[in-house]
Amino acid sequence: MTVHLIAFTRDVSPTLAACELTHVPRAPIRVDVARAQHRGYERLLVSLGCELRRVAPAPEHPDAVFIEDTAVVLDELAVITRPGAKARRAEVTAVASALAPERPLVRLKAPATLDGGDVLVMGRTIFVGRSGRTNEDGIAQLRAATEPHGYVVHGIAVSGCLHLKTAVTAVSDDTVLINPAWVDSAVFRAYRVITVDEQEPMAANVLRVGSVLVASSAYARTRQRLEAHSAVVHTVDVSELAKAEGAVTCCSLLLRG
């Protein structure tokens, strides 16, 4: 049976250069190039069968293109987050309005903080990174919202990178791609583990779209490792967005329609 996937995206803000940064040194960002790369990313999602829906632009919010951080969308509900960076919290309003026709909404409340980039869903198991953007209250409120629907939530330590999904993402139902320098691979002992090439520490962020993967074109060595494990990988240039500490999962919210 073909699964209908909806991809919510949001345009690159003209103020992208003023983005929040934690582990990446600030460098000049060419907004026009970032926008062109983002359009290429959207076209790839459409070519892979996604129905594209754009949330209203937020030019006053530099990080708004990284829409993943504003919600955790499951089949049963959408959890509207409370981003760890205070300047990003107003981003969630328009995203919540866009998701409301698709899912019942649950909203995290202070003192919780949680970025969607810290949430990795593997079937009925949800791993949540304890990071500079996600706190214990955020994990607890996500657990309270999802456990009634049969999910099990595990909080895990992350260090050296922005989000959990900077360090580990899903390749398939039973396989993860991981940088073991940033998250303990033993946490994922129940899964097959593929490690990134040591020369490509940022390569662990891949986006699963149905049975295929979307990955940054910057990480050819890690792509070869994935393909050696029979993964089908499509690449896209997100080099300007990477200067804003973004990656391929960050730029969309995928949900089953």
FENSUL-V883980 format. One line per field, one symbol per residue. phi: phi as a letter, one per 40 degrees, with the letter a starting at -180 (. if undefined). Layout:
# FENSUL-V883980
phi=???
This chain:
# FENSUL-V883980
phi=.cccbbbcbacccccdccccbbbbccbdbccccdccccccccccdccchcccbccddbccbdcccccdccabbbccabcccbdccdcccccccccdcccdccacbbbcbdccbabdccbbcbgcbbcbccbcbbbccccccccccbcccgcbbbcbcbagacbdcccaaccacbbbbabccbaccccbccbcbbcccccbcccccbbcbgcbbbbcccbcccdcccccbgccbbbacbccccccgbaccccabcacc
